[in-house]
Amino acid sequence: MAKHAVEANFDGLVGPTHNYAGLSWGNVASKSSVRSVSSPKEAALQGLAKMKQLADRGYVQGVLPPHERPHIPTLRALGFEGTDARVLEQAAKASPSILAAVSSASSMWTANAATVSPSADTADHRVHFTPANLSAKFHRSIEHRVTGRSLKAVFADESYFAHHPALPSVSHFGDEGAANHTRLCAGYGEPGVELFVYGQIAFNEQAPAPGKYPARQTLEASQAIARLHGLKGQHVVFAQQNPEAIDAGVFHNDVIAVGNGNTLFYHETAFLKEDQVLADIRERLTGAELEAIRVSRAEVPIDDAVASYLFNSQLLNTPDGMLLAVPGECREVASVRRYLDGLVKSGGPITSVEVFDVKQSMRNGGGPACLRLRVVLDDDELKAMHRGVILTDGLYERLTTWVEAHYRDELGQDDLADPMLLEEVRKALDELTGILGLGSIYDFQR
C-alpha cells in the first residue's frame, strides 16, 4: 500500500577550499575556469541562499557538510612526511597537481555523493544508500568514506535505512552516484522506475563508447547497485548515455536529462537508444503515463545545453504543476532563453521557471542539480532521520554566520599550501559538526 512520502533535497555546503584547479577532464566548465581566483565565501553563501529559497517554498531541504581539505591523510599515504605544515610544503613543491586534488571542494556536488533507492522500490522496504566511488577522478575518489559517515550519521536508524560501502574503486565499476540515476513514479510513496544511465560496458570492448572524453559510469556498476538495493526488474531501466553527448562535455546524465514524478525532461542526444529507453520506462511505470519532454537540437544545440546547464536544473512539484529551477546562465544563452519562454506557455507539466544564482559552482562545472542529493522519505522515515541537518530559519542564520566567520573572500592555487588554511578549515568543520549535530565524522576528529 502506498504511503505518503516527500522528496527531500540534501545540498552540499560549499567547503572553505572552493577553488578553480580545473581537475575534471571532460567537464568543459571546470577546465575553462582553471587557475581563476575563487571566492569560497561567496560560493557558500550562494549555495545557502539556494537552499533557503526552496525551504521557504515548503520543500524539505537538508544540508550535508563539506569534507576536510586539504586532506592530509591522503598526502601521507602518498609518501609525504613530517608535520602537517611540512606535508603541505613538500606536496606543493613536489606536485602542485596532487595538492590541488586533495584540496578540492568537489564534495559540494552531492548529486555524486550516493545512489539512493526509496523504500517503496526495495525488497526489504528500507531506504538504501550506496556512496559513489567516483573512481574516474582522483580528487573525487577520496570522498566516499566521509560521505558514508555523513549519510550514516543523518540516516542512522537501521530499521528504516540500509547503508552499503562504495563499489570497488576500479574503472570496471566506476560509479558517479545519483548524477547518473533518476526515479520516475506516479507518486513519491508509490513504487517507481529507477533509471540508471551508464556511459560504457566495461567488460565489452566492442560496445559503443565515447572517443574524446572518458565515460565515468559503467553498466556493471549500475547493475551492482540495483542488486545491492534489492531492486526487482520491474523497478529498473538501464540506459546507455549517447557517446556523442559525453564527447560534447556531458560528463554526467544530469547535464542532459532530469526527471521528476512521471516527467522526463531531456535532450534528443541524451540516450543512445532513445525510443527503447522510453518504451522500457513506459512498460514499467505504473499508475501514471510517462510525460516525455524532448528538446531537439534545432531548439537547443547540444553546445548551448552544456554551456547553460539547462538540464542540470531541479524539477520540483508545485500545486500548479512543476517548477524548473535553473542556473542564471540559462537566461544568458539565447536559444535556451527562447526555449524556456515557450516551455512555460506550452501547457505541459512544467509550468514555471525560476532562476538561481550559483555562479561560483557553475564556473567549476556544477549547476543546481549537481548541488543536491534527492532522498524520498515517507512520514516515518522523515521522523527517524537526524533532524539537525534540515534547514530552518534558525539553522540558515547560524550557517550564514558560520560562513562569514570562517571562509576566505578569495582563494588562489598558491594559497592551498598555506598551513593556516588547514587550521582554518579544521576549526570551521569542528564547529560545523556541532552545529549540525553529526558527531566525529572527520579524520582529524578521530
Disulfide bonds with the S-S distance in Angstrom:
none
